Amino acid sequence: METKVINGNLLREIFKGAVNYLISKKEEVNALNVFPVPDGDTGTNMSLTGKSALKQIESLGDNPSVSDVALLAARGALMGARGNSGVILSQFLRGLSEGLKDKDEASISEMALAFKKASDTTYKAVMKPVEGTILTVGRETADFALKVQNRYDNFEEFLTNVIEAANISLDKTPEKLEVLKEAEVVDAGGKGLVVLLEGALLVIKGEKISNLTEDEILKKKAQKEIDFGQADTSLKYGYCTEFVIHTDSEDIADLRSKLSPIGDCLLVVGGGGSGIIKVHVHTNHPGKALEYACELGLLQDIKIDNMRYQHREILFDDSEVKKAKEREEKISKKPKANGFLAVSMGNGISELFKSLGIDFIVSGGQTMNPSTEDILKGIEEINADRIYILPNNSNIILAAETARDISTKDIVVIPSKSIPQGVAAMLAFNELKSNDENKENMIQALQSVVDAQVTYAVRDTTMDGKEVNKGDFISISNKKLQASGKILDDVVVDTIDKMMDEDKTLITLYYGVDIKDEDAQNLDKKLREKYPDCDTELIKAEQPIYYYIISLD
């Protein structure tokens, strides 16, 4: 049976199938990482972003409009966006939603126009668009779809030809981006987009795609058996009340001020441009909490549990509720002028940041890019008039900027791309300086950092004109190969040799979870002997992925 139009039910199934198909191919997408290091995560980030979109559309009732499906998918993707590829995918879905606004169903022409709107939105979301990436594949595919929209009367034939055009565009990405050509790979984000389209076509053709997202979509805490025995009357507030509000309100502070007097363990997440506010509160008056919420918009996922008989957390886990209690105590105090949030992976690095004044650590880094919502939750934990965010990874900056745009707080994103850059930025902060001076000084501090990461190659390749063999130790600095070899210490020393100049007086080594203390200390001794005019600092950072992170100052 040919598909002439797409209604809401079909679009929902298309989203499900496309995301599940991407999940099945995510390692294939991850393997396209330009650098042959064990941190390829484009497929993972796009999959997790897609899962977040599905969590939202699963809540829709029967026979929704394509407008409703696309809107909730966009909202879910925005909050769950991880990494640059995930943020771009969320913006693609946002544009698609705008293109399908107020439509009950979509024809081929309407879907082609929505696809073009999606592509345009991704370009606007990136400050410096780079051709040869997912942006190019999306644009050229959308242009083709518009060009041929009138040639087909069914989606099966239309999308088949659109995917052919998408693959042609993908195959040409190495011609537009030299780094892809040298690594002999196509763009990973572009491949992810093509895979999503292929999954969509399979659904339209009636093929079944395994539901690989089921565990995530249905992920709830195991329901405890309700004990209707003796009630616990010692609890001050008896009802654990949770719900999601769909709203255009940009002010969650007013809702929080209304809920605070009627309960505790209050957690309010979202707001701003996300269109969603998620609420958790322990109260004796759940009805009153729902009344306040109804003033803002439509409610979803309402859960009210009597904690005097049971204790079940649905939307929030125990750790989040504990943090909510701690945050209540902070909020009751006068906010400080400046707060700081950093993304960090590794206990040693996190402790270092805390010693430098970081208020909240968002766990993440390579292979574990935090989502927009993760960063927003961190922002809510900091009681300060102004909050500085240090992403400490180039693949997290867009998510941090998205969180900044959604949050109602005064947020400044310092675009740190590495741990040493984040450290330098914190050292450049001065409480006696103005906000603008501090922002400028922290950003300038990033430019002074010379650093590199040492890991191993996961495949044979050529980088910067040098052959690298699978299993070799390699060091990368500023997206350039610095050194490679079979002996780890030699690669570290060679890397420092290439980065060293007469102005450098301090060598800092952050060593990872796979490095023994004794081995790190022996390497430190070698460096002190080789560079007697430099001080050395050895930090047990416990980071994964990288054996060493090197910083020269």
N, C-alpha and C positions, 0 to 999 in steps of 0.2 A: 504494500500500500504506500503510495507516494505521499510525502509530507508537503503540503502547500503552505501551511502556516504553523507557527510554533505558539502554543498556548502556555499558560503558567505551569500546569502540571508537567508538560513535556520539558519546559525549560529547567524545572527543578530536577528532573531525571537527567537532563543533559549535564547540568552542573555536577551531579553526583558521579555520573559515569566518567566525565572528563577528569575530575580530581582523582578518582580511584585509578584511572588509567595512568595518570601522571605518577601516582604513588608506586604503581607496578614498574614504572620506568625510571624512578628517581635516581637509582644508582647509575644508570646509563647517562643521565643528565649530569650527575655529580662528576662522572669520569671525564667530562669535557673541560674541567677546570684547566685554565691556561698553565698554571704552575703545577708541576708534578709533585705536589706535596699532599700529605694526608688530611687535607682540610677542604676538599671540594664539597660545597654544601648548597649549590644553587638548586638542585632538584629537591633536596630536603626542605629548604626554605620555602620554595614555591608550594610544595606539598602541604607543609604545616599551615601556610597562609590559606590554601584552599580548604583545608579541614576547618579552619576557623569560619570561613564563609558558609560551609555546609551546616555548621552548628546553628547558624542563624536561620537558614531557609528550612531546616527540619521543623521549626516551630510553626510554620505556616499551616493553615487549615486546608480543607479541600477546595479545589478549583481557584487557586489564586491567580492574579493577573501576572503577566510577564513583568510588569512594572514593579509589583510587590516582591517577586522573586529576585529580580536584579538588584533592587534596593537593599534587601536584607543581606544578599551575598556581598555587596560592596561594603556594607557596614561591618559585617563579620570579618572580612578580609582586612579592613583598615585596622581593626583592633588587634588582629592576630598577625599582622605583617611582620615578617622576619627577614633581615638582610635586604640588600638593595633590590634583589630580584623579587622578593616578596612585597616590598613597598611598591615597586613598579606594577606588579600584578594587581595589587589592591587599587592602584590608580586606574589601571585598565578597566577593572570591574566598576569603578566609580563612573568612568566615562560611559561604559556600556549602560549603566543604570540611567544616567542622564539622557542617553539616546533613546531609551525605552520608556521614559517617564510618561505616566498616564495612559499607557497602552495595555489593553486587555490581552492582545495577542500580537504577534509580529510576522509580517510578510518577509519575503526575501529582501526586498528593497529597504524595508524598515530595519532589518537586521544588519544589512550592509552599511546603512547610515550610522547605526549605533556602533558598529565596529570602527568606523572612521572616527566617531566621537571618542571612542575608547583610546584609539591611537593618539589623537590630538592631546588628550588629557595626560597621557604618560609623558609626552614631550614637555608639557608645561610643568610637570612635577619635578623635573630634573634641571638643576641650574645650568649645567654644561652638558647637553646631550652629546653622546658619542655615537657616531655611525658605525655599523658593523656589530650592533648589539641587538637585544630584544626590541629596542625602540625601532630600529630599521626594519626588522622582520614584521613587526606589527604595522608599521606605516605602509610598507610595500604590499603587504597582504590586504590591508584595508583598501588601498587604492585599486588593487585588482578587483576586489569584491564590488566596489562601486562601478567599475568599468564594465563588468559582465553581469550585473544584477538583472538585466532585462533579458538575458539569453536563456534563462532557465525557469521552469515553472514548478520545480520541486527542490527541496533542500538537499536531497541526496546527491543529485548531480551538481548543484551549485557548490556545496561544501567540498565535494570531491575535487573539483577544479580549484577551489580556493586553497585547499591544502597543498595541491601540486605547486601553486604559485608560492605558497609559504615555504615549501621545501627548497624551491629555486632560490628564493631570497636568503634562506638559511645557508645554503651551500656557497653563496657569494660573500658571506660575512668575512671570511679570511682575506678577501680582496680589499675590503674596506678597513680592516684593522690588522696592522702588521704583526702584532703580538699573537694573533690567532693563526696567521699564516705560518709563522715560524714554529709554533707549537703543533701545527698540523691538526687543528681542531676547529670546529665551528663554534659559534657563541652558545654557551650553555643556557642562558636565559631565553634566547631565541628558540633553541631546541625545546625547552620546556613549554613555550607557547604553542609550538607545532604539535607537541604531544597532547596538549589540552584539546586542540582542534580535532585531532585524530580520535580522541576519546569521545568527543561530542558527536562525530560522524557515526561511530559505532553504535551509539545509543539511538540515533535517528534511524539507523538501518535495522534496529530491533535486536541487536546483539547484546548479550549479557556480559557485564563486567563485574568481576568479583568485588564485593564490598569490603575493601581493605580499611575503610575508615570507621567501621562499626565500633571497634573498641574505643576509639576516641570520641565519636559522636555520642555513644551511650555511656561514656565514662562518668560514672557517679560513684560516690562512696557506697559500699555495700550497706544495704538497709539492715539495721539491727532489729532483732525481734522486739516488739513493744512489750514492755513489762508493765502490766496493769496492777502491780502489787502496791506496796506502800509508796506514796508519792514523796518526793524530796521537797519538803517545804522550806528548806534552808535557802533555796535560790531566790535572790531578790527579784529577778525577772524570769518569767516562766516560759515565754514563747520565742523560739528561734524563728525569726521571720525573714524571708528572703524573696526577692523578686527582681525582675528586669523591667525598666521603663523605656518605652520607645518615645523619644521626645526631641524637639528641636531646641530645648532650653540649653543655654550656654552657662548657666549658673547653678552649680551643684552646692555652693556654699549655703544658699537659702534653704535647700532641702535638708542639708545636714543640721542647720540651726534649729529646724522644726523637729527633727527626729531626736536630737541629743537629749532634750528634757524628758523623753518618755522611755529611755532605755540606755543600754550600754553595748559594748562590743560593736560599735557602729563602724561600718565600712561602706563608703560610697565611692564607686569607681566609674569613670567614664565622663560623660557630659561633653560640652563643647561641640565640635563638629562631628563627633562620632554618631550622634543620634541615639545613643544607648547609655543608660545609667543603670549600674548593677548595685543592689543594696543588700546589706546584711545588718540586722539589728536584733538584740535580745530585748524584749519588751513585755509588759503586761497588757498592752493595748495594740495588738496587731492590726485591728480594724482602723485605728487612728493613723497608723503608719501607712496603710494602704490608701486612706483618704488623702493624705498629703501627696502621695505618689500620683494619684489620679488627677490631681490638679495640673500635673505636668504632661501627662500623655497616657498612652495605652499600656496596660500591664501584661506581663508574660512570665512564665515559669514561677508562679507564686507557690512558695513552700512555707507552711506554718507548722512547726513541731513543738509539742509540749515537752519541754526539757525536764519537767518534774517527773515525768515517766520515762523519758528517753533522751538521748542526745544524738541527733543526726545532723550532720552538716552536708548540704547538697551543693550549693553554688560555691561555697568557700570551704577550704579544709581547715583543720585545727590550727595549723601554723599561721594561716591568714587571720583567724579570729584572735589568736594570741597577739599578733602584731597590731590588730585593731585596738585591743585594750591598751597596748603601749602607746599607740598613736593618740588615743584619747587623752592620755596623761600629758603628752607633748602639746596637743592643741590647747589644753587648759592653761598652758604657760604662754607668756608673751612671745610672739615669733621673733627669732633673731633676724638680723639684717640679711645675711647670706647663708645659703645652704648648698651642699654639694652632693652630687650623685655620680658614681663612676661604675662603668661596666668592667668586671674583672673575673678572671678565671684562675684559680690557684689560691690556696690559703695564705701563702706568704705574700703574694701581691696584694690581696685584700687587706691584710694586716698593715702592710706598708701604707696603703691609701688611707686607712683609718687613722694612722699615726700622723698623716699629713692634713687631717681635718675633714675627710670625706664622711658625710652623715649616713649615706645609704649605699650599699653595694648591690648592684643587679648582677646576678651570676650569668656569665656568658662570655663569648669570644669566638674564636674560630670553631666551626662545626656546631656551635651552640649559640647562634645569634638570638638574643632576646627579642620578644615581640614588642610592638607598640604598647600593648596593654601591660606587659611586664614593666616597662619603663614608667608608664602612667601610675602604676601601683607604687613604685618607688618614690615618685614625685609626691604622692599623697602622704607618704610616711614622713616627709620633711616639713617641719614647721618653721618656715622662713619666708621673708618677704620676696626674696629673689633666689632662684635656684640655678646653679650652674651644672650642666651635664657634660661628662667626659665619656664619650663612646669608646675611645681607645681601640677602635677598629674601623677601617674604612667602610666595612660592610654593615656597620651599625649606625652610621651617621644619619642616613635617611630615616630610619625608624625613630631615632632620637628627635629629629626635626619634626616628624609627624606627631609625636607625643607632645612636643612643644606647641604645635599649632592647635591641638585638641584641648590641651590643658587650659584652665582658666587662670593659672598662676603665671607669674612673671618668670619666664624660663629663658636661659641663655645656653645655647649649645656651642661648646668649644670643640671644633672638629678634630680632636685628637685621633690619630690613626694607629697608635701603638701604646703599649704600657709606658715606655720611657717618655713619650710625648705627654701622656697624662700626668706623670710625675712632674715633668718640667712645668706644665701649666699650673699645677697646684703650688709649686715653689714660687711661681711668679705672682701669685695673688697676694695682695696687701690690703688689710682691713682699712687702712688709713686713706686708700685711694678711692676715687669715685667709681661708680659702676662702669662707666664708659672706659675709664683708664684701665681698670682691671680686665675688662674684656679684651681691650687692645693688647695689653701686656701679656695676657695668657695666650692669645693667638700668636703673637710674635715669638713667644717662647717655643712654640711648636717648631718654628723654622730653624731654631738653633740646634735641634736634636739630630744626632747622627746615630742611627740604630740599625740592627739587623736581627733576623730570626734564623736559627739553625735547626733544621729538621732533616728528613730523608726523602729521596725521590721514590714515588710510587710507580713510575714507568720510565722507559727510555724516551728521551726527547732531546730537542735542541733548544737552548735558551741563550739569547744574546750571542748567538754564533758559537756557543760551546756545547759539545755533546755531554749529556748527562745520562748515566746508566741507572736502571732501577736498583734501589738499595743504597745508592751513594748518599753520603751526607752532603747536604747543600745549605748554603746560606743565601738569604734574599734580603735586599735592602732597597726600599723605595721601588719595589716591583722589578728590581734588576737582580740577576744572579751575580753574587760576589765571589763565591768559591764553591768547589765541590771536591770530593775525594772519598777514600775508603777509611780514613782515620779521623775520628771526630775532633780530637784536640788540634790536629793540623788544620782542619777546616776553620776552626774558631780563630786560630792564630793568623791564618792567611787572610781571613775576613778583616780582622783588626788592622793588619798591615795595610790593606787597601783603603781603609777608612781613616787611618791615622794621619794627622798633620801636626805641625809645630804648635798649634793653638790648643791641642787637646792635652788635658792634665789629669783626667779621671776616666778610668775604665770600670764600668759596672757590668757584672755578669749576673743575670737572673737565671738560676738553674731549675730545671723541670723535674717532674715526678720520676722520670726514668734515669736520673743522674744520682749516683751515690754521693754522699757528703765528701768522702775521701777523694773521689775522682775530681769533684769540683774544686776542692782545696789544692790538689796537685796542679790542676790547670791554672789556678790563681797564682800559685808559686812560679810557674813558668812565665806568666805574663809579667810578674813583678821583676823577674830576672831580665826579661827581654826589653821591658820599658821601665828602667830605673827612675826616670824622671816623672813617671805618672803614678798617681795613687790608684789602687784597685779596691773595688768593693764587691763583695760576694753576697748575694741574697738568695736564700732558699725560698724560691717563689712557688715551687710545686705546680707549675703550669703544665697542662698536657700539650700534645702536638709538637711543641718546640723543646728541644734539648736545652738550648740556651737562647736567651734574648740578650743581645749585646747593646750597650749604650756607651757612647763616647761624649765627654763634655770637656 
